[in-house]
Amino acid sequence: MSEHAAPRRQRTGSRRAQVRHSGRIRAVLALGTVLGLGAVGTMAYWTDTATMSTGSISAGELDIGLDDTFLDGPGGSYLNSSIAVPSLVPGESIAFTVKVNNRGTAPLTYTASATASGTLATLNTAPVTSANRLQWNVFTSGSATNSGTEAGGNRLGTCSGSQTYAPAVLGGTSTTVIGTAQTIATGGSQNICIRVSLPAAAPNELQNTTATGLVVFNAKQVGAP
């Protein structure tokens, strides 16, 4: 029996050593777990950035022009000296073609209004009336044709196209002569025809009188109210 007592004590001591060794291992493992969690918390994530720039974005231009004549800036005004009639006598008429251009980069619509000044256009004292003084006609999508001569006193002007105003007088109050909006595409144009006439019944009181007209073309962007 005594021969087996000593080995039992040795096994007890060995077991204690194993416990202590196992405790150290658990401590080290626990420490490793803490260190592992700390490493996860400070990990860096990759990031990236992409940048895009666009091409040029520009605003369009609305610009109505007349008769291929340069106008300063969008719109503008000019004297069309070719619309003139010397020595008009009763019964005569003269027609003129006017070209309306879209010089901008956006399609447009336009209407027109007009006034007239001068005794030949505005005198309204008997025997002169609105029926026997200077008359005006306006046509869209039309062109002028003239015949006769000044010397013969038989000049006759006619217009093709769609009549929008006529025959009627113009005065100092602005009057719509093209009321239905006309559309012109970018870079396009449209002709209108203006005809002036002196009725055969024009009285002597209109001799040696003059008149001038003023036509205003109002353009808008297509789709604008």
Salt bridges, closest charged atoms under 4 A:
ASP68 OD2 - LYS99 NZ 3.42
GLU92 OE1 - ARG155 NH2 2.81
